[in-house]
Amino acid sequence: MSGLTLGCGVRASEEAVAVAVQDYLKAVGITLEVDKLDPGIWSDSWRQGELDTTIFSWNLMFPDTGLAMYTLWHSSASSTKGSFYNDPDFDAMIEEGRTESDTEKAAQIFKEADYKISREDWVCAPLYYPKRYFAEKPYVTGMRIGGLIYHFREVDIDMSQKPSA
């Protein structure tokens, strides 16, 4: 792999991560040419498969591994998400996992699918999982967070329970 040169088109929000990856790859003889793109140009280039590599984050509205894998890498959807991955074995794994009613069996299927795309076929290379923090007050009830989305429908703020300043 030494001597390999890859382009990496990123938006401004991912530039620092791309530069860090660039430094890591340089240590093993791989050149990563980081190109900061306008978000619209990045989106078009990503969807059309014009980027050698890129960096992006993926947050789900609700925790569903099968949906994430299906949306990004199942052959019926991958061309609209910039990966253009097409593997019938992977597709079958995802389809089986999404219909499996036993959650432990489904989790095992998704682990195997994850291994396939990230360690065998190298469709993606997860870099990190950012932590998200949320604060709450004991006098606020009914607040739910689902996949980074706040749900306010059942929120109740009981000011009588709020400590005096």
C-alpha angles and dihedrals in degrees: 000000000000109000094030116138122199133178120228116196112195141165119243091261092063099038096098091052091048091052090051090050088047089058093048092049093046088060089062096043100264119128117214113191106205115208118186108214135193107259093245093049091046091051093050093045092048094050092047093050094243096133120088088206137347141177125232140150126235122206121180125215087228133008107273117140093185093055092050094049092043093049096049106032113014107112092238092061108020097090090062090051099051099250100094087197114165119179120145092203091055091046090053091050092052093046091050093047093049092054098040110112094195103084094204092053091046091050090052092050091051091048089054091047090049090051090051096053098038103036109020109030096022093219089150138004112211107218103185144330112236117223118234123204129203129186127213139183125220092233092057112080136174094039113143130185117202117183093333093313119118117225112206103173096101100031117136123185110199103196090185087069094049112107115244117255 
